[in-house]
Amino acid sequence: MRTIAVINQKGGCGKTTVSINLASALAAEGKKTLLIDMDPQGHCAVGLAVPEEQIEQSIYDCLIGTRRGEPVKLAEVLWEIGDNFQLAPASIDLAALEQQLNGIAERENCLHDVLAGVSKDYDYAVLDCPPAVGLLTFNALRAATDVIVPVETGYFSLHGLSKQLDTLSILCKQCSQHINVMILASMYDIRTKMGREILSELRKNFAGRMFKTVVNFNTRLKEAASLGQPICEYDPASRGHKDFQCLAQELIATGTLIEQKSGGQVEKAVAAIKQAPAVAKNNVVSANAPTTAAKQMAKPQERKEIVKVLDDNLDLISTSAQELLASLKDSQAKAKDKTVLIKPIEAKKDIDSKLNDFYGVRQFDKSIRFVTLYPRAKTVQIAGDFNNWQPQQTIMKAAKDGKWELALELAPGKYRYRMVVDGQWQQDPYNGNVEVNPYGEYNSILEVK
């Protein structure tokens, strides 16, 4: 069984969306797939329309049971989502797992031990990890054969990438865990200049460690999640479904290559790693777990050598991410220096052009500007805490090229709101800050400072 952990310490980069739709796409390819939610927020269940009140046992019961001497079989907590597709849901109890297992030996191997019992029953296990480094994430890493790091093609997402690679480096130092690390560009909006530049830099700096597939920004993905369906069921003709179909096929093809390469001796693996261009900061070598026969023949010194080379190469990724981050900061600083020399009229034009480039909600001084894109809509309204959820009181104005805009003045505080498009209520597709409402759907969140 190939176990894939979807990890990024930065929230809002689409980990759960990737986990749900990748697992669904793998199942659609005929692979027996298990999705495990390792996030106490339990968003996988929400995104697959599993009623929270009906979840009696979760992955927490399996994990805690392995160390209390009261094992709970994984099969007892599973939900049948579709053909070849099962879910092990999470619960808020997971948040207390680290404290409850404090001082217990090998607590980082709980998930590894649980999956060991079902390794022959599935082709793939996909682990949706929390946006934090702790016992839950370490359990996922310890059990994983592969790691997917979804990276939103935005400036601040590079912070999460660098931190995550540091975590993987620490893992290599602590144990001889060999993980195939791949970066996935997600939530990519080709219309924005920043998105195009970040994707280009990522491909240049992490060549060979990135999926060729890119998950494009697609409102249908968000709509599917709000209705509790994977994209393959909600809209098989959408761009989002095609992206995840390609990702699943690329992952399966990569797995075939890994199986072919892992048949040799450990000595071959060491030689291959040594021959890789480790001095090139744009490249990363990731070794796969050797076969059982190779493990028996491996000498301790050789295993340490593999781990050391892995660690060195993971450090190179982290350094490369930091340098990319620094170069972006320099370019932004230079841009700020240039704006000082711009005449007032030109500066105003620059501000207007920036306002025309963004979608979503942003605060400019005391004004809150909403900008969204609905080319075929006849009416777009906003309902939220600030208008007592009366959409007819807040009507957006149609602009050019299918844009809809509105400016409001709101007092400082936190507000929940939803878009009402031709009478259909939905979350703001350009605002990743959301929370589940009492109806099982998502409210968009706005914080006014």
N, C-alpha and C positions, 0 to 999 in steps of 0.2 A: 504493500500500500504506500502510495506517495502522499506525504502529509505536507500541506502548503499553509504556512502561517502568513496572514495578511497583516502587516505591521507598519505603523507609523506613529510616532509620539505626538504628532500634530493632529488635532481634531479637525473635522470638516474637510478632510481630503478624500472622502468617499470610500473608506475602508469597508463599511457594511454593504454599500452598494456593490462594490467589487466582489466581496465575499458571496453575497446572495446570487448575483447574476453569473459569476464564474462557476459556482457550484451547479447552478441550473443548466448552464451551457455544457458543462462536462457531462451531466446526466443526459442531456439531449444528444450527445455524441455516443451514447450507449455505455458510458462508464458509471459503474456503481459508486455513488458519491455521498459522502457524509459531511454535513455542515455543522460545525461545533461553534457555538457562541461563547466566547471567553470574556465578554464584556458584561459587567453587572447591569448595565442599562437595558440589556435584552432587546436590542433593536432588530436582531434577526427575526425574532418571533413576530414583532410588530410588522416588519417588512414582508412577512409571509402569511399574515392574517391568522396567526395562531393566538387564540384568546388567552390573555394573561391569567384570567381567573380560573382557567381550566388546566393550567400547568401545575400539576401536583408535585412532580419531581423534575429536577433539572441536572445539568452537568455538575453542579455543585455537589449533589448527593453522591455522584460517582467519585468525584475527586476526594471528598472528605472521608468517604467510606473506605478508600484504599488504605488510609492511615489509622483509622479507628478500629480496624479489624471487623468492620461490618460492610463488606463490599456490596455495592449496588450495581447490577449488570447494566451496561450501557443500553441494551435493548429495552429496558424498562422505562427509559426517559425519552425515547425517540418518538418523533412525529413523522408520519408519512406525508411528504409534501407532494410528491409526484413519482412517476416511473423512475427508478434508479436514484431517487433523491430523498434523503432523510435528514431531519434536523434534530440536534441535541440542543434544546433551548437553554438560556441562562436565566438566572434570577438574581435579585438584589443581594441574596445571601453570599454571592461570590465576593462581594466587597469585604466581607469579614474573613475570607479564607486565610489570608496571610497571618492575621492575628491568631486564628484558631489553630494554625499549624506551627506556631512559633515554638522553636526548640525541638521540633520533630525531625528526625533524620530523613534525608532524601525527599524532603517535601517538594523539591523542584521537579521530581520525577513522577508526580501523581498522574498527570495526563499521559505521559509516556506509558505508564503501567496500564492505564485504562485502555489505550489504543492497542496495546500489545495483544489484548484478548480478541480484538476484532480485525486484526490486520489482514486476515485472509478473506474477510467478508466484503471488503470495499477495494475499489481501484484507487480512489482519491478521498482524502479528508481535507477539508478547507477549514481553517481556524480563523475566526474573526476576533482580533485581539483588541484590548482596551487601549485608549490613547495615553498610556502611562507605562513607565518602567517599574515593574514590581513582580511579585511572585507569579501572577497570572501570565504575564508576558514571558517570564523566564520559563514557565512550564510549557508554553507554546513553542518557544525556541528549542527547548530540550527535546521535544517530541518531533520537531519538524525535520523534513529532508530538504525542503525548499522554503524560501522566504520571498514574498512579493512585497515590495515597498511602493505603494501607490503615492505618486508625487503630483500634487496639483501644480499646474504650470503657472504659478504665481511666485512672486519674489520671496515671501515669508515661508513658503513651503520648503525652501532649502535648509532652513534651520532644523526642521524635523528630520530631513534626510541625513544631515550630518550627525545629529544626535543618535539616530537609529543605527547608523554604521558604527558609532562608538560602542553602542550596546552589543552589537554583533562581535566586535573586536574583543570585548570583555568576555563574552561567551567562549570564544576560541581559547582564551588564556586559562579559563577555568576547567575546561574539559575538551576531550578530543571529538567534539561534535563538528561534523563536516556538513555545511549548509550551502546549497546553491542559491545565491542571492541575486535577485533580478529586480530591476526598477521598472515601474509601469507609469507612464505619463497618463494622468487622469484629469477629467474635468477641463479638457483642452478646448479653448475657444479660439478658433482660427481667425476670428474677426478682430481680435485684439493684438496690437503690436507686441505688448509684453509677453503674451502667451506664445507667440511665434518665436520671439527671441529666447525665452527660457527653454522651450523645447529644443531649439537649435543648440544651445549651450549644453543641455543635458546630454544630447546625443554625441556631441563632440567630446565631452569630458568622461562619459561613461559608455563609450563604444564597446559593444560586446556584452555589456551587463544590463542592457535595456531590451525590453520587448519591442519588436518592430510594430506591434499593434499599439495604437493610441486610443484611449477611451475619450471620445469627444464629448463636449458639453451637450447634453440632450435633455430637453424638458420632459420627454416621455419617460426617462428613467425615474425622475422624481415623481411623476404622476403614477407610475407603476408601483413605486414604494408606498405612496400614500393610500393606494388601493389594496395593498398586501399581495402583490403579484410580482413574480420575476418578469423581466422585460420580454422574455420569449413567449410568455402567455399573454401579456398585456398588449403588445404591439410587435408581432414578429417581423413586420415590414419596416420597422424604425431603424434609424442609424445606430441607436444604442444596442439593439439586438445583434446587428451585424458586427459591431465592435467586439462584443463578448463572445460571439461565435468564433471570430477570428482569433481572439485571445485563447480560448479553449483549445482550438486546433493547433495553435503555435505551442502551447504548453504540452500537449500530448506529443507533438513531434519532437520537442526538446527532451521529453522523457525517454523516447525511443533512442535518441542519441546518447543519453546518459547511460542507458542499459548496455549499449554497445561498448562504451568506453570503460565501464566499470568491471569488465570481465577479466582484466589483467591483474598482474601482481601489484602489491603496494609499491615495489621498486619502480614500476612503470609510472605510477601516479606521481611519485616523488620526482622522477626524471622529467615528466611533462611539466610539472610546476616549476622546476628549476629552469627549464628552457624558456618559459614564458617571459615576456618583456616586463619584468617586475619593476624596472626602473622607470618605465613610462607611466606617468601619473594618470593617464587616461585609461589604463587597462587594469582589470582585476581578474585574478585567477580564483576559481572556486572549485575545490575538490569535492567529489561525491564519495559517499561511504563505500569502502571496499567490500568485496564479497566476503562471505564467511570464511572461505578457504584462505583468502588473502590475509584476513585478520589473524588467523592462527599462525601464519608464517611471518607476520610482521614483527620486527624487533621494537622494543620500547623506544629506542633512539629514533627510529624511522618515523614512528607515530608522532613523536614530539617535533620532528622536523617538518612533517606535514602541517601540524597545527601552527608552528612558527611562521611558515611561509604564508599560510592563510591569514594569520594575524597581520603580517607585514602588508599584504595586499589590501586587506580591509582598511588598514591605516592609510594606505594610499588613496582609497576612495574618499575617506573622511577628509584628508588634506585637500584633495581636489575640490570637494564640495565647499570647504572653507575658502579656498582661493576664488572659486566662482562667486561665492557670496561677497567676498571682499571686492572683487572687480565690479560687481553690480553696485555696491555701495559707492565705489569711486566714481562710477559713471553718473550716479544720482547726485553726488556732491558736485561734480563738474557741471551738471545740468543746473543745479541751484546757483552756482557762481555765474553762469551765463545769464540767468534770468535777472540778475541785478542790473545788467547793462541794457536790458530791454526798455524801450520807452513805454510810458503808461498806456498808450493806445494799443501798442503791440502786446503788452502784458494782458490786457483785457481780452484781446483776441485769443491769446494762448489759453486763458482760463475757459473761455467759451468753447474752444475746441476740445479741451479735456472733458468738459461737461457732456459733450456730444459723443465721447468715446466710451463712456461707462454705462453699464446696466446694473440695476439693483437699487439700493437705498444708501444714501450718504448724507453726512451732515456738513454743511458749509455755513460757518458762523452760526447764526440762529435759525437758519433755514434747513429743513430736511427735504431732500429731493428724491423722489421716486422716479425711476426710469425703467421701463420694461419693453419687451418686443412681442407684439401680437399682430402680425401682418394681416390676418384674416378676421380679426375681432371687430365687432361693431361698437361695443361698449366695454370699458374696463374701469372697474371701481375698486375702492379699497375699504374694507371693513376691519375695525380693530378697537382696541381699548380706548383710543382717542376720540372715537365718534360713536361710542356705545354700540358698536357692531352694526351700524346702519350704513350700508354701502351707498345708498342714494345721496348721502350727505357728502361723500368724497369721491368725485368723478374725475378720472384722469383725462387729460387733453390729448387728442391725437396729434402727432407730429409727422415728420417725413419718414418714409421708408418703413412704415409699420411700427414706429416708436410711439409710446404713450408716456406722458410726463405729468408730474404734479409736484408742487412745492408747498410744504406746510410749515408752520411755526408751532413747535411743541415744547412743553416744559420739560426740563431734565427728568429722566426716569426710564423705566423699562416698559416697552409696549409690545403687545402681541397683535398681529394683524394677518389678514388673508386677502388675496386678490379675488375679485369676482369678475370673471370674463364671460360676457354674454350670458350672465345668470349662473354660471358654474363656479362654485367656490373652490379655490386651490391655493397652495402655498406660493410664495414668491419664488419663481424658478431661478432667480439671480441672487438669492440670499441664502447662504448655506447655514445661517444661524437659525435653527428650528427646535421646536419641542413638541412632543405628542400632546394632543388635546384630548378631552374626555371622550371624543367620538372615534378615537383611533386614527385620526388624521394628524397632519402637521400644521402648526401655527408658525409663521415666520416671526422672528424676534428682532426688535429694534431697540437699541439703547442710546438715548439722547444724553449727551454730556452737558 
